[in-house]
Amino acid sequence: MIVSKAMLWQRQRLQRIREWENTRRFPDFIDESAISGTLTENRRPSREAVLDIVEKARAHATTGELLSPAEVAALTHVDDPELWESIFETADWIKQTVYGNRIVLFAPLYVSSTCVNNCAYCGFRSTNSAVIRRDLTIPELQEEVRVLVNAGHKRLIMVYGESPDNDYRYICDTVAAAYRVKDGFGEIRRANINAPPLSVEEFRAVRSVGIGTYQVFQETYHRPTYRAVHPEGTLKGEYDWRLFSLHRAQEAGIDDVAIGVLFGLYDWRFELLGLLHHAMALEKEFGVGPHTISYPRLEPATNTPLASRSPWLVADEDFAKIVAIIRLMCPYTGSILTAREPAELRRKVIRKGGVSQMDAGSRIAVGGYGRMNEEHQPDRQQFLLSDTRSLDDFIYDLCQDGYLPSFCTAGYREGRTGANFMPLAKHATVKNFCIANGILSFEEYLQDYASPRVQQIGRQKVIPRYLKWLEENIPPLAGRVQGNLNRVREEAQRDLHF
């Protein structure tokens, strides 16, 4: 009965998807032959040409301009270690210029794992009998959220499968339920979404419950590979429906959207140009590029051979290059480095790649936060996680490395999204808000959740360092931040922001 229900739902939905594809008004923006040609034509860049591209990327930090496909293609073919050091240094400089030296923290919350799709690389694929599938009930979801807010989290990325039981109505219900959780000072202030593509009408419904950024990753922009790993006749097998999903989200009024690919399915150089063309298409159509770019790599998953046998697996050295090139090619975007990666590699790539957002204290089993003592539950996970440090341990390491941990969600709730956000990011003034609000949100963590060692390093080193930065660069704002800090500490006020 359940199988029949899912099959009927998928058949009806597939018909509507193909009707949309046959009448879509947006021009195609992925041309495989053109991308391959661009890579071939720029496979031997001179040292002078690379240095010119690097300097151009620096200039773009305060204009928000994108590098061209030819320029990005040239960077992917650099093999001089000295030039790579220049690229890495520039990636960090651009990130510092645009966002400051802060790292925004969030937690992934896997809400459902039932899925009608059969993606070859995914532990949750429909034919994988080795994985236990479930959708959280509202009480179960709220218990997961309660664990997260009691650790100090304020921002989620809620992750969903695709089935009739976790459609857009389920997304709306679970997001609303997450926002209702209040436990002392604990609350979720922003719920971002990673979920399947929706219609414009469905996107409007999801927008109405106050979601943050909507992520849909293309997985691979290379159509032959896409067809090979996403079987025909499944919902995810429809390349164009997925490719233009964030166009529909923008049409529905969701002005913060996020792109990404799953590196390891095809040539990473091709995928980087695919990301660039996607960003260019969104800017051309709506004047608003991607709010964030993610770059997950294939990771081992239960009973999923492709995840470890793909001929396109990305080595750590190339992964660091990918992250840095993304920062140079799209200076204004948030750059998300996830706990898929090992702790030590993350620590290195933050600086080399100009990373701005990271998850911490993560569990990716459905219901996993209720069993925090278990680092891995392979039969309930989409893939295996590498960095399982607690949120507090992660923050301590950030502080030791000189970063400002930030739980800020103020920009979204103050209307700094979409077309209102882009000028701030593109002209490198958003960091003024980022540093000020990051200080205040970090102080909340120190007051309410931090261990003694994090309290010590936070109050003695981190907050004084960033207050000094404000005093040196924006003196009037520094005084206002200090005043709000006092209210957080002495009057137990919370959620003070600019």
Residue pairs with C-beta under 8 A, 6 or more apart in sequence:
5 164
6 116
6 163
6 164
9 116
9 163
9 164
10 116
10 234
10 235
13 235
14 233
14 235
14 238
16 199
17 235
17 238
17 241
18 238
20 199
20 241
21 238
21 240
21 241
24 240
24 244
26 244
26 247
26 281
26 285
28 240
29 243
29 277
29 278
29 280
29 281
30 221
30 223
30 243
30 274
30 277
30 278
32 222
32 223
32 224
32 270
35 69
35 221
35 270
35 273
35 274
35 277
36 270
38 69
38 70
38 73
38 273
39 73
39 76
39 77
39 269
39 270
39 273
41 70
41 73
42 70
42 73
42 74
42 77
43 73
43 77
44 77
45 53
45 74
45 75
45 77
45 78
47 80
47 83
49 74
50 74
50 75
50 78
50 80
50 83
50 87
51 83
51 86
53 67
53 71
53 74
53 75
53 328
54 86
54 87
54 90
54 328
56 67
56 71
57 67
57 90
57 94
57 328
57 329
57 331
58 90
58 93
58 94
60 66
60 67
60 94
60 331
61 93
61 94
61 97
61 98
61 331
61 428
62 97
62 426
62 427
62 428
63 426
63 427
64 331
64 332
64 422
64 425
64 426
64 427
65 331
66 276
66 279
66 280
66 283
66 289
66 329
66 330
67 75
67 276
67 328
67 329
67 330
69 273
69 276
69 277
71 329
72 272
72 273
72 276
72 325
72 328
72 329
73 269
73 273
75 87
75 325
75 328
75 329
76 268
76 269
76 272
76 321
76 325
77 269
78 84
78 87
84 321
87 321
87 324
87 325
87 328
88 320
88 324
88 351
88 352
88 353
90 324
90 328
91 323
91 324
91 325
91 327
91 328
91 352
91 353
91 354
92 351
92 352
92 353
92 354
93 354
94 327
94 328
94 331
94 354
95 327
95 335
95 354
95 355
95 356
96 354
97 428
97 431
98 331
98 332
98 425
98 428
98 430
98 431
99 334
99 356
99 430
99 431
99 434
100 404
100 431
100 434
100 435
100 438
100 469
101 402
101 403
101 404
101 466
102 356
102 403
102 404
102 405
102 406
102 431
102 434
102 435
102 438
102 466
103 350
103 355
103 356
103 357
103 358
103 398
103 403
103 404
103 405
103 406
104 155
104 334
104 356
104 357
104 358
104 406
104 407
104 408
104 438
105 153
105 155
105 357
105 358
105 359
105 360
105 391
105 394
105 395
105 405
105 406
105 407
106 153
106 155
106 156
106 157
106 192
106 357
106 358
106 359
107 148
107 151
107 153
107 155
107 156
107 157
107 359
107 360
107 361
107 362
107 391
108 156
108 157
108 159
108 194
108 338
108 339
108 359
108 362
108 364
109 141
109 144
109 145
109 148
109 156
109 157
109 158
109 159
109 178
109 369
110 159
110 364
110 365
110 366
110 368
110 381
110 382
111 135
111 136
111 141
111 158
111 159
111 160
111 166
111 174
111 366
112 134
112 135
112 136
112 160
112 161
112 163
112 165
112 166
112 170
112 366
113 124
113 131
113 132
113 133
113 134
113 135
113 161
113 366
113 380
113 382
114 133
114 134
114 135
114 161
114 163
114 165
114 166
115 122
115 124
115 125
115 126
115 133
115 161
115 162
115 163
116 126
116 162
116 163
116 234
116 235
117 125
117 126
117 161
117 162
117 230
117 234
117 235
117 236
117 237
118 125
118 126
118 127
118 230
118 231
118 234
119 125
119 219
119 229
119 230
119 236
120 228
120 229
120 230
120 304
120 306
121 219
121 229
121 262
121 264
121 265
121 298
121 301
121 304
121 306
121 307
121 310
122 128
122 301
122 304
122 382
122 383
123 131
123 301
123 302
123 303
123 304
123 307
123 381
123 382
123 383
124 131
124 133
124 161
124 382
125 304
128 302
128 303
128 304
129 303
130 302
130 303
130 379
131 302
131 303
131 379
131 380
131 381
132 379
132 380
133 161
134 366
134 367
134 380
135 161
135 163
135 165
135 166
135 170
135 366
136 144
136 174
136 366
136 367
138 173
138 174
138 177
140 367
140 370
141 174
141 177
141 178
142 177
142 178
142 180
142 181
143 370
144 367
144 368
144 369
144 370
145 156
145 177
145 178
145 181
145 188
146 181
146 183
146 186
147 369
147 370
147 372
148 156
148 188
148 361
148 369
149 181
149 183
149 186
149 187
149 188
150 183
150 184
150 186
150 449
151 361
151 390
151 391
151 392
151 449
152 186
152 391
152 392
152 407
152 445
152 448
152 449
152 450
153 188
153 361
153 391
153 407
154 187
154 188
154 189
154 190
154 407
154 409
154 441
155 188
155 189
155 190
155 191
155 192
155 212
155 407
155 409
156 178
156 188
156 190
156 191
156 192
157 192
157 193
157 194
157 215
157 359
158 171
158 174
158 175
158 178
158 191
158 192
158 193
158 194
158 195
159 194
159 195
159 364
160 166
160 170
160 171
160 193
160 194
160 195
160 196
161 196
162 195
162 196
162 235
162 236
167 202
168 198
168 202
168 203
168 205
168 206
169 205
171 193
171 195
171 206
172 205
172 206
172 208
172 209
175 191
175 193
175 206
175 209
175 210
175 211
176 209
178 188
178 191
179 187
179 188
179 191
179 209
179 210
181 187
181 188
184 448
185 444
185 448
185 494
186 448
189 409
189 413
189 495
190 212
190 409
190 412
190 413
191 210
191 211
191 212
192 211
192 212
192 213
192 214
192 215
192 258
193 206
193 211
193 212
193 213
193 214
193 215
194 215
194 216
194 217
195 214
195 215
195 216
196 216
196 235
196 236
197 216
197 241
197 242
197 245
197 248
198 206
198 245
198 248
198 249
199 248
200 248
200 251
200 252
201 252
203 214
203 248
203 249
203 251
203 252
203 253
203 254
204 252
204 253
206 214
206 254
207 252
207 253
207 254
211 254
212 256
212 409
212 412
213 256
213 257
213 258
213 291
213 292
214 246
214 249
214 254
214 256
214 257
214 258
215 257
215 258
215 259
215 260
215 292
215 294
216 242
216 245
216 246
216 249
216 257
216 258
216 259
217 259
217 260
217 261
217 262
217 294
217 296
218 226
218 242
218 243
218 259
218 260
218 261
218 274
218 278
219 226
219 229
219 230
219 242
219 261
219 262
219 265
220 226
220 229
220 261
220 262
220 265
220 266
220 271
220 274
221 261
221 266
221 270
221 271
221 273
221 274
221 275
221 277
221 278
222 265
222 266
222 267
222 270
222 271
222 274
223 239
225 265
225 266
226 239
227 237
227 239
229 265
229 306
230 236
230 237
230 239
231 237
235 241
236 242
243 278
246 257
246 258
246 259
246 282
246 290
247 281
247 282
247 285
247 286
249 257
250 257
250 282
250 285
250 286
250 288
255 286
255 288
255 417
255 418
255 419
256 291
256 412
256 417
256 418
256 421
257 282
257 288
257 290
257 291
258 290
258 291
258 292
258 293
258 294
258 334
258 336
259 275
259 278
259 279
259 282
259 290
259 292
259 293
259 294
260 275
260 293
260 294
260 295
260 296
260 336
261 271
261 274
261 275
261 295
262 296
262 297
262 298
263 271
263 295
263 296
263 297
263 298
263 312
263 314
263 319
263 322
264 297
264 298
264 307
264 310
264 312
264 313
264 314
265 271
265 298
265 310
265 312
266 312
267 312
268 312
268 314
268 318
268 322
272 322
272 325
272 326
272 329
275 293
275 326
275 330
276 329
276 330
278 290
279 289
279 290
279 293
279 330
279 333
282 288
282 289
282 290
283 289
287 419
287 422
288 418
288 419
288 422
289 330
289 332
289 333
289 422
290 330
290 333
291 333
291 334
291 417
291 421
292 333
292 334
292 335
292 336
292 357
293 326
293 330
293 333
293 334
293 335
293 336
294 336
294 338
295 319
295 322
295 323
295 326
295 336
295 337
296 338
296 340
297 313
297 314
297 319
297 340
297 341
298 306
298 307
298 308
298 310
298 313
298 314
299 307
299 340
299 383
299 384
299 385
299 386
300 307
300 308
300 383
300 384
301 307
301 381
301 382
301 383
301 384
302 378
302 379
302 381
304 383
307 383
314 322
316 345
319 341
319 345
319 349
320 348
320 349
320 352
320 353
322 353
323 335
323 337
323 349
323 352
323 353
323 354
323 355
324 352
324 353
324 354
326 333
326 335
326 353
327 335
327 353
327 354
331 426
332 422
332 425
332 426
333 425
334 356
334 357
335 353
335 354
335 355
335 356
335 357
336 355
336 356
336 357
336 358
337 346
337 349
337 350
337 353
337 355
337 357
337 358
338 358
338 359
338 362
339 346
339 358
339 359
339 360
339 362
339 385
339 386
339 387
339 388
340 383
340 385
340 386
340 387
341 349
341 386
341 387
342 386
342 387
343 386
343 387
343 389
343 397
346 358
346 387
347 397
347 401
349 355
350 358
350 401
350 403
351 401
358 394
360 387
360 389
360 390
360 391
360 394
360 395
361 389
361 390
361 391
361 392
361 394
362 385
362 387
362 388
363 369
363 371
363 372
363 385
364 381
364 382
364 383
364 385
365 371
365 374
365 376
365 377
365 380
365 381
366 380
367 380
368 374
368 377
368 380
368 381
371 377
375 385
375 388
376 384
376 385
376 388
378 384
387 394
389 397
392 449
392 450
392 451
392 454
395 405
395 445
395 450
395 454
396 451
396 453
396 454
396 457
398 405
399 405
399 454
399 457
399 458
399 461
399 462
400 457
402 462
402 465
403 462
404 435
404 438
404 439
404 442
404 462
404 465
404 466
405 438
405 442
405 445
405 462
406 434
406 437
406 438
406 441
406 442
407 441
407 442
407 444
407 445
408 434
408 437
408 438
408 440
408 441
408 497
409 441
410 416
410 433
410 437
410 497
410 498
411 417
411 421
411 430
411 433
411 437
413 497
414 497
414 498
416 424
416 430
416 433
421 430
424 430
424 433
432 473
432 474
432 477
433 498
435 466
435 469
435 470
436 470
436 474
436 477
436 480
436 481
436 498
437 497
437 498
438 466
439 463
439 466
439 467
439 470
439 481
439 485
440 481
440 484
440 485
440 488
440 496
440 497
441 497
442 458
442 462
442 463
443 458
443 463
443 485
443 488
443 489
444 488
444 494
444 495
445 454
445 458
446 454
446 455
446 458
446 459
446 463
447 488
447 489
447 492
450 458
463 485
467 478
467 481
467 482
470 477
470 478
470 481
471 478
477 498
480 498
484 493
484 496
487 493
487 496
488 494
488 496
